[in-house]
Every structure is written in structure tokens, then in C-alpha cells.
Amino acid sequence: EAIKKMGELGLMGIMVDPKWNGAGMDTVSYAIAMEEISRVDASCGVIMSVNNSLVCFLLEKFASDTIKEAYLKPLASGEKLGAFSLSEPQSGSDASNMKTHAKKEGNHYIINGIKNWVTSGIHSDYVILFAVTTPGVGHKGISCFIIKKGCDGFVTGKPENKLGIRASDTCELYFDNVKVPIENLIGKEGEGFRIALETLDGGRIGIAAQALGIAQASLDASISYSKERIQFGKSISTNQAIQYKIADMAIEIESARLLAYKAAWLKDQKQSYGQIASMAKVYASEMAMRASTQCVQIHGGYGYMRESGIERLMRDAKITQIYEGTSEIQRIVIARKLLQ
Ligand code: CAA
């Protein structure tokens, strides 16, 4: 229900051209919207992020007009929901080591394999899939497809029982001789891995903004609770130990926000942005973990209780250090560029 309303507000295709039913706004606007939604609910944030920066961006940039007409339009308007399936049980960070394969037979590809950790895997209508079309040549043998839910042999797994972002579904997807028309190939055969990595560069700006939202919510809650909570006859906000925590949170949030906006602005200026997007993602996600942990600390025993809603910030922050490339992978991307 909430996601449908977000679609009506234009939040599901923020950067998409209005001719494909998008809101036609820029990446900086997208980062601001992602932060504000995630400030209230990081699960809605990730559903929005995957649909905008992994699915709609990929389709608008790499797909044919026929695919855009059929798939991008309903995804950008929020009428349909998209998922992005890259990871497999044996290939997470080592994304090109995938086993799912697509064999061309006449006018179709026959897909077999398993994908996991798929955000919105259950509730999505369309899924971006990466599969090997030419085995034995590494990443150069990977291709990208769009697949409609409901075709024979395409089965959705059970929802994963996660630590955080529990209102966003995550599941495995199973492909058993799934027949996909050749028109559903995005780009050319063998271009899939490059498409995935270029898409993830932009996705990482979305996750940086999601982490920012969680951190800002942690700061907001810390300020209001510390002013209300009386101990030793005065509000705890008068203690320097609490003030230092709040000041450090604000410094780090502002730094992360500027990094995320810089990455978004570079993307809007059509300049190279992958390295800064990785910096924004790693810094904002690690900062969100620190801010949400301090927020629980400021709230004391109350913050540790489920009903406070405070511990959720800490559980939701953790995943931002893991998905769309772990902190370790981001540092590899940053260092490779520096050492090039
Ligand atoms: N854009 C376009 N192309 C790129 C690129 C980029 N940013 N980075 C690399 N490439 C190209 C390279 O030039 C190379 O092509 P050539 O051989 O033709 O020169 C090719 O891609 C392979 O590059 P590498 O040799 O650098 O590849 P690698 O195997 O060493 O891996 C990696 C690089 C950075 C580690 C990459 O595998 C990676 O980012 N891993 C993390 C995967 C990830 O982020 N997964 C997230 C899953 S999705 C998700 O989480 C969504 C969700 O649900 C929220």
C-alpha cells in the first residue's frame, strides 16, 4: 500500500524521463528523496532504491525502446515493482563467478540456476537477471535479461528472516528451464557484467542516501530524547558526554551528505562518479552504524527495547555496509582507481 502511494507521488521513477512515465528529476533530487524516506523507514527506502537506481536506471540506459515501452513505463510510474538479481550462493562479492546460465534455442533463451538475496524478489513483477550465455570466458560471457514473473519454471523462495529492513522482502529465485524470448536480452550478449557494474555505481549513491536517512533519524531521536530524559535532576543533554556524541553525529552526517551529493552531482554532470559513489557508500554506511549505535546508547535500556523503535535504526543501518557491494569491496574500487 505504501509503495503504491510512493509510485503515485513519482518516487519510484524519480530520474526517469517523463516520456517513460518518470518524474524527470536529477540524481541530487533522488538522493534527497531517498534520505527523507529512509529517515522514516529504511525498508521503503531500499524498495525505492532498487526500483529507481538498479532497475529503472538500467532499463533507461541499456534497454531497447520496445522493452522501455513494455517494462520501464509501468515500473517508473510505480504500477509495477522491479527486482535486480545478480548474487548467487557462491558468488556475492565475486559477482562474475555466477553459475546461472542462459542457452539460446531458436527465438528463446532457456534459463537454469538460482539467485539469492534478491530485494523485492517476492513482491516484484519484473526481475533483471544476469546469466552466463558463453561459459568459460569469465565476465565476458555474462548477459542481462528482463523476466516477467509467472513464467513456467520460475519459482520464488520463502522470505528470508533478516536482522533489519524487515518490511522489505528478500528471497531466492529458482529458474528451471525458464523460456525467455530473445527480445528480453538487454544490450548485447556478453555485456551483462559491465551493465551490472555501471548500474551498481549509481545504486551506491542510493544506499549512501539511505544510510544518511537512518543516521539523521538517529540524530533527531537523540536530540529530542536527551532533552526530555532527566537524570540526577537535569536533562541528560546538559552532560558533555552526551553533547559530544550528538556533535560527532552531526559532523559525520554533514560530511556523508556532502559526499553523497557530490557523487550525485558528478553523475548529473555526466562526469566519472564511480569512485566518489563508493566513497559516499562506505563512509555513509559506516557512519550510520556509528550514529545508530550511539543513538541506542543515549536512549539506554529504553533504546534496547523493541517498542522504542530505536534499536530498529541500528538493525537497519547494518545492511547498508553489506549490500550493493560491501565496505571491503568499496575500498577495493576506491584503491584500484587511485593506483591505476
Ligand atoms: N562500470 C563499468 N564497467 C566496469 C566497472 C564499472 N564501474 N568496473 C569494472 N568494469 C569492467 C572492467 O573494465 C572489466 O572489463 P574489461 O575486462 O573489458 O576491461 C570488467 O568490468 C570486470 O572488471 P574487474 O576485472 O574489475 O572485475 P572483478 O571480477 O575483479 O570484480 C568488483 C570487480 C568491483 C569486485 C565487482 O565484482 C563488484 O562490484 N562486486 C560486488 C558486487 C555487488 O555489489 N553486489 C551487489 C548485489 S546487488 C544488491 O545488493 C541489490 C540489493 O538487493 C539492494
Residues whose N, C-alpha, C, O or C-beta is under 5 A from the ligand:
A	BS01	CAA	L86 S87 G92 S93 D94 A95 S96 W117 T119 H139 R194 L197 E198 L200 D201 G274 Y323 E324 G325 I329
